[in-house]
Amino acid sequence: MALFSNGLLPASFRGVPFAVARSANEGGRRVVVHEYPGRDLPSTEDMGRGARRFSFNGFLVEGDLVYLGGPVQLQRALLLAALEAKGPGILTHPTLGILNVNVLRYSMDEDLGAGRMSEISLAFVESGKKSLASVFAATDAGVLSAATIAKIAIVADIARVLVSALSGGGTHSGISSSASQWSGQTTALAGDATAINKLTARLPGNNGRFTSGANAGFTTAANDAYSADATVASLIVQASEQRQDVAAAAATLAAAVATLGIGATETDVGNAAGDLVDALVNACADPADALRLLAKLLAFSPAGIDAAGTTGSAITALFQRMIAVALAVSSARYQPSSYDDAFKTLVLVTSLIDTVATAAADAGQDSTYDVLRDLRIAVTQDLKARGATLAPIRSFNVPRSRSALALAQSIYRDASRADQLIAQVVPVSPLFMPPSFQALAS
């Protein structure tokens, strides 16, 4: 049974997976019926859509390779903790995607004879809106939803590979060697991401072409909601905390690898690798910097005999696929400065995703290939939609050198766009722009 057979997603609540034998959805309209004396026909008043309810009949089984279940006692404990936790949680519905729900009730039967299976019955009600409005929408939300689903499939496929390799004589040393090298490379790039010269991109407002970072977009100022009172000193503290987050994620990965089989599962290793890549992205000053560093990280290849073995290669594939997902998420947050910039970013990200997806297909891991293909579609739709609203780049030739203010007024009838011209042309001096240059057509 494939992970996404018949287009179904793996069911889970608050990250705890379970098998589904049957599901049902309930809903309707909130209608008030008004009945009056002497009138045969009632008057009805539609008060809006009723709350949607989702129920499942399923089971937990020990050592299941489809949804990667470990010891059934541990599965019961984890699911109980998730069901009894306060507040709403994320439910991955097999057909409806990612939902934000509250628990209504549950029941869990234990097979005391065999002791390897529990039948479960779960009921949920939606809490507010879906956390992601569409599983594959043509917006940045569609990219984020596709990325969430891709991570699930990637971890599941790699976990199966590791289980099979270890049971077939594969060694833990390959996992340890490969994970250690990937962790070290990621940690080193985190130092690049939090360098002082990168931090100024997080300062609020327009601070000039040398401090705006690489994600100024059309407006020449970053759109991220940075604190209005942010200073270089406060950003240095923030960067230090982000480096610590990367180091903590690396330590979590090392602990999962060290305790694999005695306290941690293959799924834990996969999730820890994804968290480490996410920590690197969060440490970047802007999404443009994240794209640069992720592309550099994707080109990395661990060295050594152990890392080149079956288990080591599986860890390498795991990191490469998580990096591809992070590239897609960063592209959704990136602010293109022109139609050409959006197209360039589209080509870069989709080509890297293609390379990783093709490797997954060659390895026979169709679930991963399918979700990466859907992720590529979401990225393409997002960048095409946003790029279509931006002007293309064209060449300008003027009789003589002029100031950026004069050129902005002459070309765009808007002198306030001088900073935009300066950022695109990068002249020696804004007072003496070159006679020939490339800038936005309108």
C-alpha positions as semicolon CSV with decimal commas, in nm:
position;residue;x (nm);y (nm);z (nm)
1;M;0,000;0,000;0,000
2;A;0,156;0,329;-0,109
3;L;0,155;0,626;0,121
4;F;-0,061;0,829;-0,115
5;S;-0,253;0,544;-0,281
6;N;-0,573;0,664;-0,448
7;G;-0,476;1,022;-0,362
8;L;-0,518;0,975;0,014
9;L;-0,300;1,154;0,269
10;P;-0,159;0,978;0,580
11;A;-0,388;1,054;0,875
12;S;-0,243;1,212;1,188
13;F;-0,340;1,442;1,476
14;R;-0,084;1,676;1,630
15;G;0,179;1,478;1,438
16;V;0,073;1,138;1,580
17;P;-0,018;0,900;1,292
18;F;-0,301;0,648;1,292
19;A;-0,457;0,412;1,038
20;V;-0,806;0,489;0,904
21;A;-1,052;0,217;0,809
22;R;-1,352;0,447;0,766
23;S;-1,419;0,821;0,794
24;A;-1,730;1,037;0,786
25;N;-1,790;1,411;0,760
26;E;-2,098;1,589;0,895
27;G;-2,217;1,941;0,826
28;G;-2,510;2,147;0,706
29;R;-2,674;2,486;0,747
30;R;-2,790;2,652;1,068
31;V;-3,155;2,707;0,983
32;V;-3,412;2,853;1,222
33;V;-3,771;2,744;1,148
34;H;-4,049;2,992;1,236
35;E;-4,401;2,845;1,260
36;Y;-4,704;3,069;1,309
37;P;-5,069;3,003;1,404
38;G;-5,300;2,970;1,107
39;R;-5,018;2,924;0,854
40;D;-4,944;2,586;0,697
41;L;-4,602;2,679;0,557
42;P;-4,319;2,771;0,795
43;S;-4,075;3,055;0,746
44;T;-3,708;2,954;0,750
45;E;-3,410;3,174;0,826
46;D;-3,061;3,069;0,715
47;M;-2,811;3,160;0,988
48;G;-2,502;3,040;0,800
49;R;-2,304;2,722;0,764
50;G;-2,295;2,481;1,056
51;A;-1,974;2,351;1,211
52;R;-1,814;2,064;1,026
53;R;-1,752;1,744;1,219
54;F;-1,508;1,470;1,126
55;S;-1,516;1,116;1,263
56;F;-1,281;0,824;1,210
57;N;-1,287;0,451;1,278
58;G;-0,936;0,314;1,262
59;F;-0,667;0,126;1,445
60;L;-0,315;0,126;1,581
61;V;-0,096;-0,173;1,505
62;E;0,252;-0,254;1,625
63;G;0,542;-0,220;1,381
64;D;0,328;-0,109;1,087
65;L;0,540;0,007;0,792
66;V;0,259;0,194;0,614
67;Y;0,217;0,467;0,874
68;L;0,544;0,391;1,055
69;G;0,398;0,274;1,385
70;G;0,637;0,168;1,658
71;P;0,544;-0,027;1,973
72;V;0,167;-0,021;2,012
73;Q;0,192;0,082;2,378
74;L;0,392;0,388;2,276
75;Q;0,143;0,468;1,999
76;R;-0,143;0,456;2,247
77;A;0,037;0,687;2,489
78;L;0,127;0,939;2,220
79;L;-0,222;0,945;2,072
80;L;-0,381;0,978;2,417
81;A;-0,155;1,273;2,498
82;A;-0,243;1,438;2,167
83;L;-0,617;1,384;2,211
84;E;-0,626;1,513;2,568
85;A;-0,409;1,820;2,511
86;K;-0,584;2,153;2,558
87;G;-0,693;2,367;2,263
88;P;-0,713;2,308;1,888
89;G;-0,463;2,097;1,696
90;I;-0,366;2,013;1,340
91;L;-0,547;1,718;1,182
92;T;-0,422;1,570;0,855
93;H;-0,741;1,441;0,694
94;P;-0,695;1,169;0,428
95;T;-0,905;1,358;0,171
96;L;-0,951;1,715;0,297
97;G;-0,591;1,801;0,377
98;I;-0,469;2,010;0,671
99;L;-0,743;2,113;0,917
100;N;-0,748;2,298;1,248
101;V;-0,980;2,107;1,484
102;N;-1,083;2,042;1,843
103;V;-1,138;1,697;1,990
104;L;-1,500;1,609;2,068
105;R;-1,455;1,252;2,194
106;Y;-1,251;0,939;2,144
107;S;-1,251;0,572;2,233
108;M;-0,962;0,326;2,227
109;D;-1,003;-0,051;2,259
110;E;-0,707;-0,264;2,358
111;D;-0,662;-0,617;2,232
112;L;-0,545;-0,772;2,557
113;G;-0,509;-1,114;2,394
114;A;-0,263;-1,040;2,115
115;G;-0,152;-0,705;2,256
116;R;-0,043;-0,575;1,917
117;M;-0,348;-0,377;1,802
118;S;-0,596;-0,118;1,926
119;E;-0,918;-0,012;1,755
120;I;-0,988;0,361;1,781
121;S;-1,284;0,591;1,724
122;L;-1,219;0,965;1,698
123;A;-1,448;1,265;1,654
124;F;-1,337;1,623;1,580
125;V;-1,503;1,958;1,509
126;E;-1,345;2,233;1,305
127;S;-1,190;2,523;1,496
128;G;-1,212;2,843;1,297
129;K;-1,077;2,819;0,946
130;K;-0,867;2,551;0,788
131;S;-0,505;2,618;0,871
132;L;-0,439;2,613;0,495
133;A;-0,736;2,705;0,281
134;S;-0,647;2,471;-0,002
135;V;-0,415;2,177;-0,029
136;F;-0,275;2,301;-0,360
137;A;-0,393;2,658;-0,418
138;A;-0,229;2,889;-0,671
139;T;-0,094;3,118;-0,395
140;D;0,188;3,118;-0,146
141;A;-0,053;2,939;0,091
142;G;-0,070;2,663;-0,170
143;V;0,309;2,635;-0,161
144;L;0,311;2,614;0,219
145;S;0,040;2,347;0,218
146;A;0,219;2,145;-0,050
147;A;0,542;2,176;0,152
148;T;0,370;2,044;0,467
149;I;0,243;1,739;0,281
150;A;0,578;1,686;0,106
151;K;0,760;1,665;0,441
152;I;0,526;1,388;0,557
153;A;0,592;1,179;0,248
154;I;0,967;1,241;0,252
155;V;1,006;1,135;0,614
156;A;0,791;0,826;0,555
157;D;0,983;0,712;0,247
158;I;1,326;0,765;0,401
159;A;1,217;0,590;0,723
160;R;1,116;0,284;0,520
161;V;1,451;0,289;0,340
162;L;1,639;0,306;0,670
163;V;1,430;0,028;0,826
164;S;1,491;-0,194;0,525
165;A;1,862;-0,112;0,508
166;L;1,925;-0,171;0,879
167;S;1,736;-0,501;0,875
168;G;1,935;-0,606;0,568
169;G;2,274;-0,551;0,728
170;G;2,316;-0,176;0,692
171;T;2,521;-0,001;0,959
172;H;2,446;0,285;1,195
173;S;2,787;0,429;1,115
174;G;2,666;0,537;0,771
175;I;2,376;0,726;0,925
176;S;2,601;0,886;1,185
177;S;2,871;0,989;0,938
178;S;2,634;1,136;0,680
179;A;2,414;1,314;0,936
180;S;2,719;1,460;1,111
181;Q;2,860;1,605;0,789
182;W;2,526;1,751;0,681
183;S;2,477;1,897;1,028
184;G;2,822;2,055;1,024
185;Q;2,769;2,210;0,681
186;T;2,430;2,350;0,782
187;T;2,569;2,497;1,102
188;A;2,853;2,662;0,910
189;L;2,606;2,824;0,669
190;A;2,410;2,956;0,967
191;G;2,715;3,166;1,052
192;D;2,701;3,312;0,700
193;A;2,328;3,381;0,736
194;T;2,372;3,574;1,061
195;A;2,679;3,778;0,963
196;I;2,663;4,143;1,072
197;N;2,657;4,272;0,715
198;K;2,340;4,067;0,654
199;L;2,158;4,188;0,964
200;T;2,101;4,539;0,831
201;A;1,847;4,396;0,586
202;R;1,619;4,352;0,887
203;L;1,622;4,718;0,983
204;P;1,283;4,887;0,924
205;G;1,240;5,138;0,645
206;N;1,456;5,224;0,345
207;N;1,821;5,248;0,450
208;G;1,984;5,261;0,110
209;R;2,105;5,011;-0,146
210;F;2,389;4,872;0,067
211;T;2,167;4,789;0,366
212;S;1,843;4,676;0,205
213;G;1,943;4,313;0,162
214;A;1,855;4,118;-0,149
215;N;1,479;4,106;-0,096
216;A;1,368;4,466;-0,138
217;G;1,125;4,378;-0,416
218;F;0,951;4,644;-0,624
219;T;0,930;4,892;-0,337
220;T;1,307;4,883;-0,253
221;A;1,209;4,817;0,111
222;A;1,157;4,479;0,274
223;N;0,791;4,398;0,337
224;D;0,851;4,181;0,643
225;A;0,694;4,311;0,962
226;Y;1,013;4,389;1,151
227;S;0,987;4,581;1,475
228;A;0,974;4,955;1,420
229;D;1,228;5,009;1,697
230;A;1,475;4,743;1,578
231;T;1,840;4,843;1,597
232;V;2,163;4,678;1,490
233;A;2,232;4,592;1,856
234;S;1,894;4,419;1,898
235;L;1,942;4,232;1,571
236;I;2,282;4,105;1,687
237;V;2,111;3,953;1,991
238;Q;1,845;3,801;1,766
239;A;2,109;3,656;1,534
240;S;2,287;3,499;1,832
241;E;1,961;3,334;1,937
242;Q;1,906;3,202;1,585
243;R;2,255;3,049;1,576
244;Q;2,171;2,881;1,906
245;D;1,849;2,748;1,751
246;V;2,048;2,595;1,466
247;A;2,294;2,441;1,713
248;A;2,004;2,302;1,919
249;A;1,845;2,151;1,606
250;A;2,181;1,993;1,518
251;A;2,207;1,849;1,870
252;T;1,855;1,705;1,841
253;L;1,950;1,534;1,516
254;A;2,268;1,394;1,671
255;A;2,069;1,261;1,969
256;A;1,810;1,097;1,741
257;V;2,086;0,928;1,539
258;A;2,272;0,816;1,855
259;T;1,960;0,662;2,011
260;L;1,814;0,516;1,689
261;G;1,651;0,184;1,773
262;I;1,672;0,227;2,150
263;G;1,481;0,550;2,208
264;A;1,436;0,718;1,872
265;T;1,282;0,596;1,548
266;E;1,373;0,649;1,185
267;T;1,085;0,898;1,171
268;D;1,246;1,100;1,451
269;V;1,566;1,122;1,247
270;G;1,372;1,244;0,944
271;N;1,183;1,508;1,138
272;A;1,502;1,627;1,310
273;A;1,672;1,673;0,972
274;G;1,378;1,880;0,848
275;D;1,386;2,093;1,164
276;L;1,757;2,161;1,113
277;V;1,700;2,286;0,758
278;D;1,410;2,501;0,880
279;A;1,630;2,650;1,152
280;L;1,880;2,757;0,886
281;V;1,603;2,925;0,684
282;N;1,477;3,107;0,993
283;A;1,829;3,239;1,058
284;C;1,852;3,404;0,715
285;A;1,806;3,780;0,700
286;D;1,566;3,756;0,407
287;P;1,423;3,488;0,171
288;A;1,665;3,587;-0,103
289;D;1,954;3,499;0,126
290;A;1,778;3,174;0,214
291;L;1,756;3,082;-0,156
292;R;2,129;3,147;-0,197
293;L;2,234;2,941;0,106
294;L;1,993;2,654;0,036
295;A;2,120;2,623;-0,321
296;K;2,474;2,612;-0,182
297;L;2,377;2,351;0,077
298;L;2,206;2,136;-0,185
299;A;2,533;2,115;-0,379
300;F;2,710;1,966;-0,074
301;S;2,806;1,598;-0,081
302;P;2,934;1,407;0,225
303;A;3,268;1,231;0,196
304;G;3,376;0,890;0,319
305;I;3,294;0,524;0,266
306;D;3,030;0,512;0,541
307;A;2,847;0,816;0,405
308;A;2,841;0,661;0,058
309;G;2,678;0,339;0,183
310;T;2,308;0,256;0,174
311;T;2,220;0,416;0,506
312;G;2,446;0,717;0,450
313;S;2,298;0,775;0,104
314;A;1,949;0,764;0,257
315;I;2,041;1,047;0,496
316;T;2,182;1,247;0,204
317;A;1,858;1,195;0,010
318;L;1,663;1,302;0,319
319;F;1,852;1,632;0,349
320;Q;1,835;1,702;-0,024
321;R;1,459;1,660;-0,025
322;M;1,410;1,873;0,285
323;I;1,624;2,142;0,121
324;A;1,405;2,126;-0,190
325;V;1,097;2,184;0,027
326;A;1,269;2,475;0,204
327;L;1,358;2,626;-0,134
328;A;0,991;2,620;-0,232
329;V;0,883;2,786;0,093
330;S;1,152;3,053;0,060
331;S;1,045;3,125;-0,298
332;A;0,688;3,185;-0,176
333;R;0,822;3,445;0,071
334;Y;1,056;3,605;-0,182
335;Q;0,969;3,950;-0,320
336;P;1,054;3,967;-0,693
337;S;1,167;4,308;-0,815
338;S;1,047;4,254;-1,174
339;Y;0,887;4,004;-1,408
340;D;1,235;3,892;-1,513
341;D;1,338;3,844;-1,151
342;A;1,029;3,631;-1,081
343;F;1,102;3,418;-1,389
344;K;1,468;3,377;-1,291
345;T;1,366;3,263;-0,942
346;L;1,108;3,027;-1,091
347;V;1,367;2,862;-1,316
348;L;1,619;2,830;-1,031
349;V;1,383;2,675;-0,777
350;T;1,196;2,443;-1,012
351;S;1,517;2,311;-1,168
352;L;1,654;2,223;-0,824
353;I;1,326;2,056;-0,725
354;D;1,329;1,865;-1,056
355;T;1,676;1,727;-0,982
356;V;1,574;1,602;-0,638
357;A;1,239;1,464;-0,761
358;T;1,408;1,276;-1,045
359;A;1,649;1,114;-0,799
360;A;1,351;1,002;-0,588
361;A;1,180;0,855;-0,895
362;D;1,499;0,671;-0,995
363;A;1,508;0,522;-0,643
364;G;1,152;0,393;-0,686
365;Q;1,007;0,624;-0,420
366;D;0,694;0,730;-0,603
367;S;0,527;0,896;-0,304
368;T;0,812;1,144;-0,267
369;Y;0,822;1,204;-0,642
370;D;0,449;1,278;-0,651
371;V;0,457;1,532;-0,367
372;L;0,767;1,705;-0,506
373;R;0,596;1,727;-0,844
374;D;0,292;1,888;-0,679
375;L;0,524;2,120;-0,489
376;R;0,686;2,224;-0,818
377;I;0,342;2,300;-0,963
378;A;0,252;2,514;-0,661
379;V;0,580;2,710;-0,690
380;T;0,525;2,765;-1,063
381;Q;0,170;2,890;-1,014
382;D;0,271;3,120;-0,729
383;L;0,565;3,289;-0,903
384;K;0,380;3,315;-1,234
385;A;0,086;3,483;-1,064
386;R;0,303;3,731;-0,875
387;G;0,542;3,794;-1,165
388;A;0,255;3,874;-1,399
389;T;0,177;4,185;-1,192
390;L;0,532;4,324;-1,224
391;A;0,689;4,519;-1,508
392;P;0,966;4,358;-1,716
393;I;1,322;4,486;-1,738
394;R;1,419;4,689;-2,045
395;S;1,727;4,873;-2,165
396;F;1,743;5,253;-2,148
397;N;1,980;5,482;-2,337
398;V;1,997;5,851;-2,250
399;P;2,206;6,123;-2,419
400;R;2,414;6,203;-2,112
401;S;2,469;6,110;-1,751
402;R;2,198;6,239;-1,519
403;S;2,103;6,202;-1,154
404;A;1,878;5,921;-1,035
405;L;1,614;6,175;-0,928
406;A;1,602;6,331;-1,274
407;L;1,587;5,992;-1,449
408;A;1,310;5,863;-1,220
409;Q;1,103;6,171;-1,295
410;S;1,175;6,144;-1,668
411;I;1,105;5,769;-1,701
412;Y;0,831;5,706;-1,444
413;R;0,699;6,058;-1,376
414;D;0,776;5,978;-1,012
415;A;1,095;6,108;-0,850
416;S;1,032;5,891;-0,541
417;R;1,135;5,587;-0,747
418;A;1,494;5,709;-0,761
419;D;1,596;5,461;-0,490
420;Q;1,450;5,182;-0,701
421;L;1,664;5,289;-0,998
422;I;1,974;5,306;-0,780
423;A;1,915;4,954;-0,646
424;Q;1,874;4,812;-0,997
425;V;2,153;4,999;-1,176
426;V;2,404;5,012;-0,885
427;P;2,589;5,322;-1,012
428;V;2,915;5,453;-0,873
429;S;2,726;5,765;-0,765
430;P;2,348;5,831;-0,775
431;L;2,431;6,180;-0,906
432;F;2,590;6,037;-1,221
433;M;2,387;5,747;-1,356
434;P;2,536;5,570;-1,661
435;P;2,392;5,667;-2,002
436;S;2,299;5,304;-2,071
437;F;2,135;5,084;-1,810
438;Q;1,858;4,831;-1,746
439;A;1,558;4,906;-1,523
440;L;1,186;4,843;-1,494
441;A;0,996;4,927;-1,811
442;S;0,720;5,101;-1,617
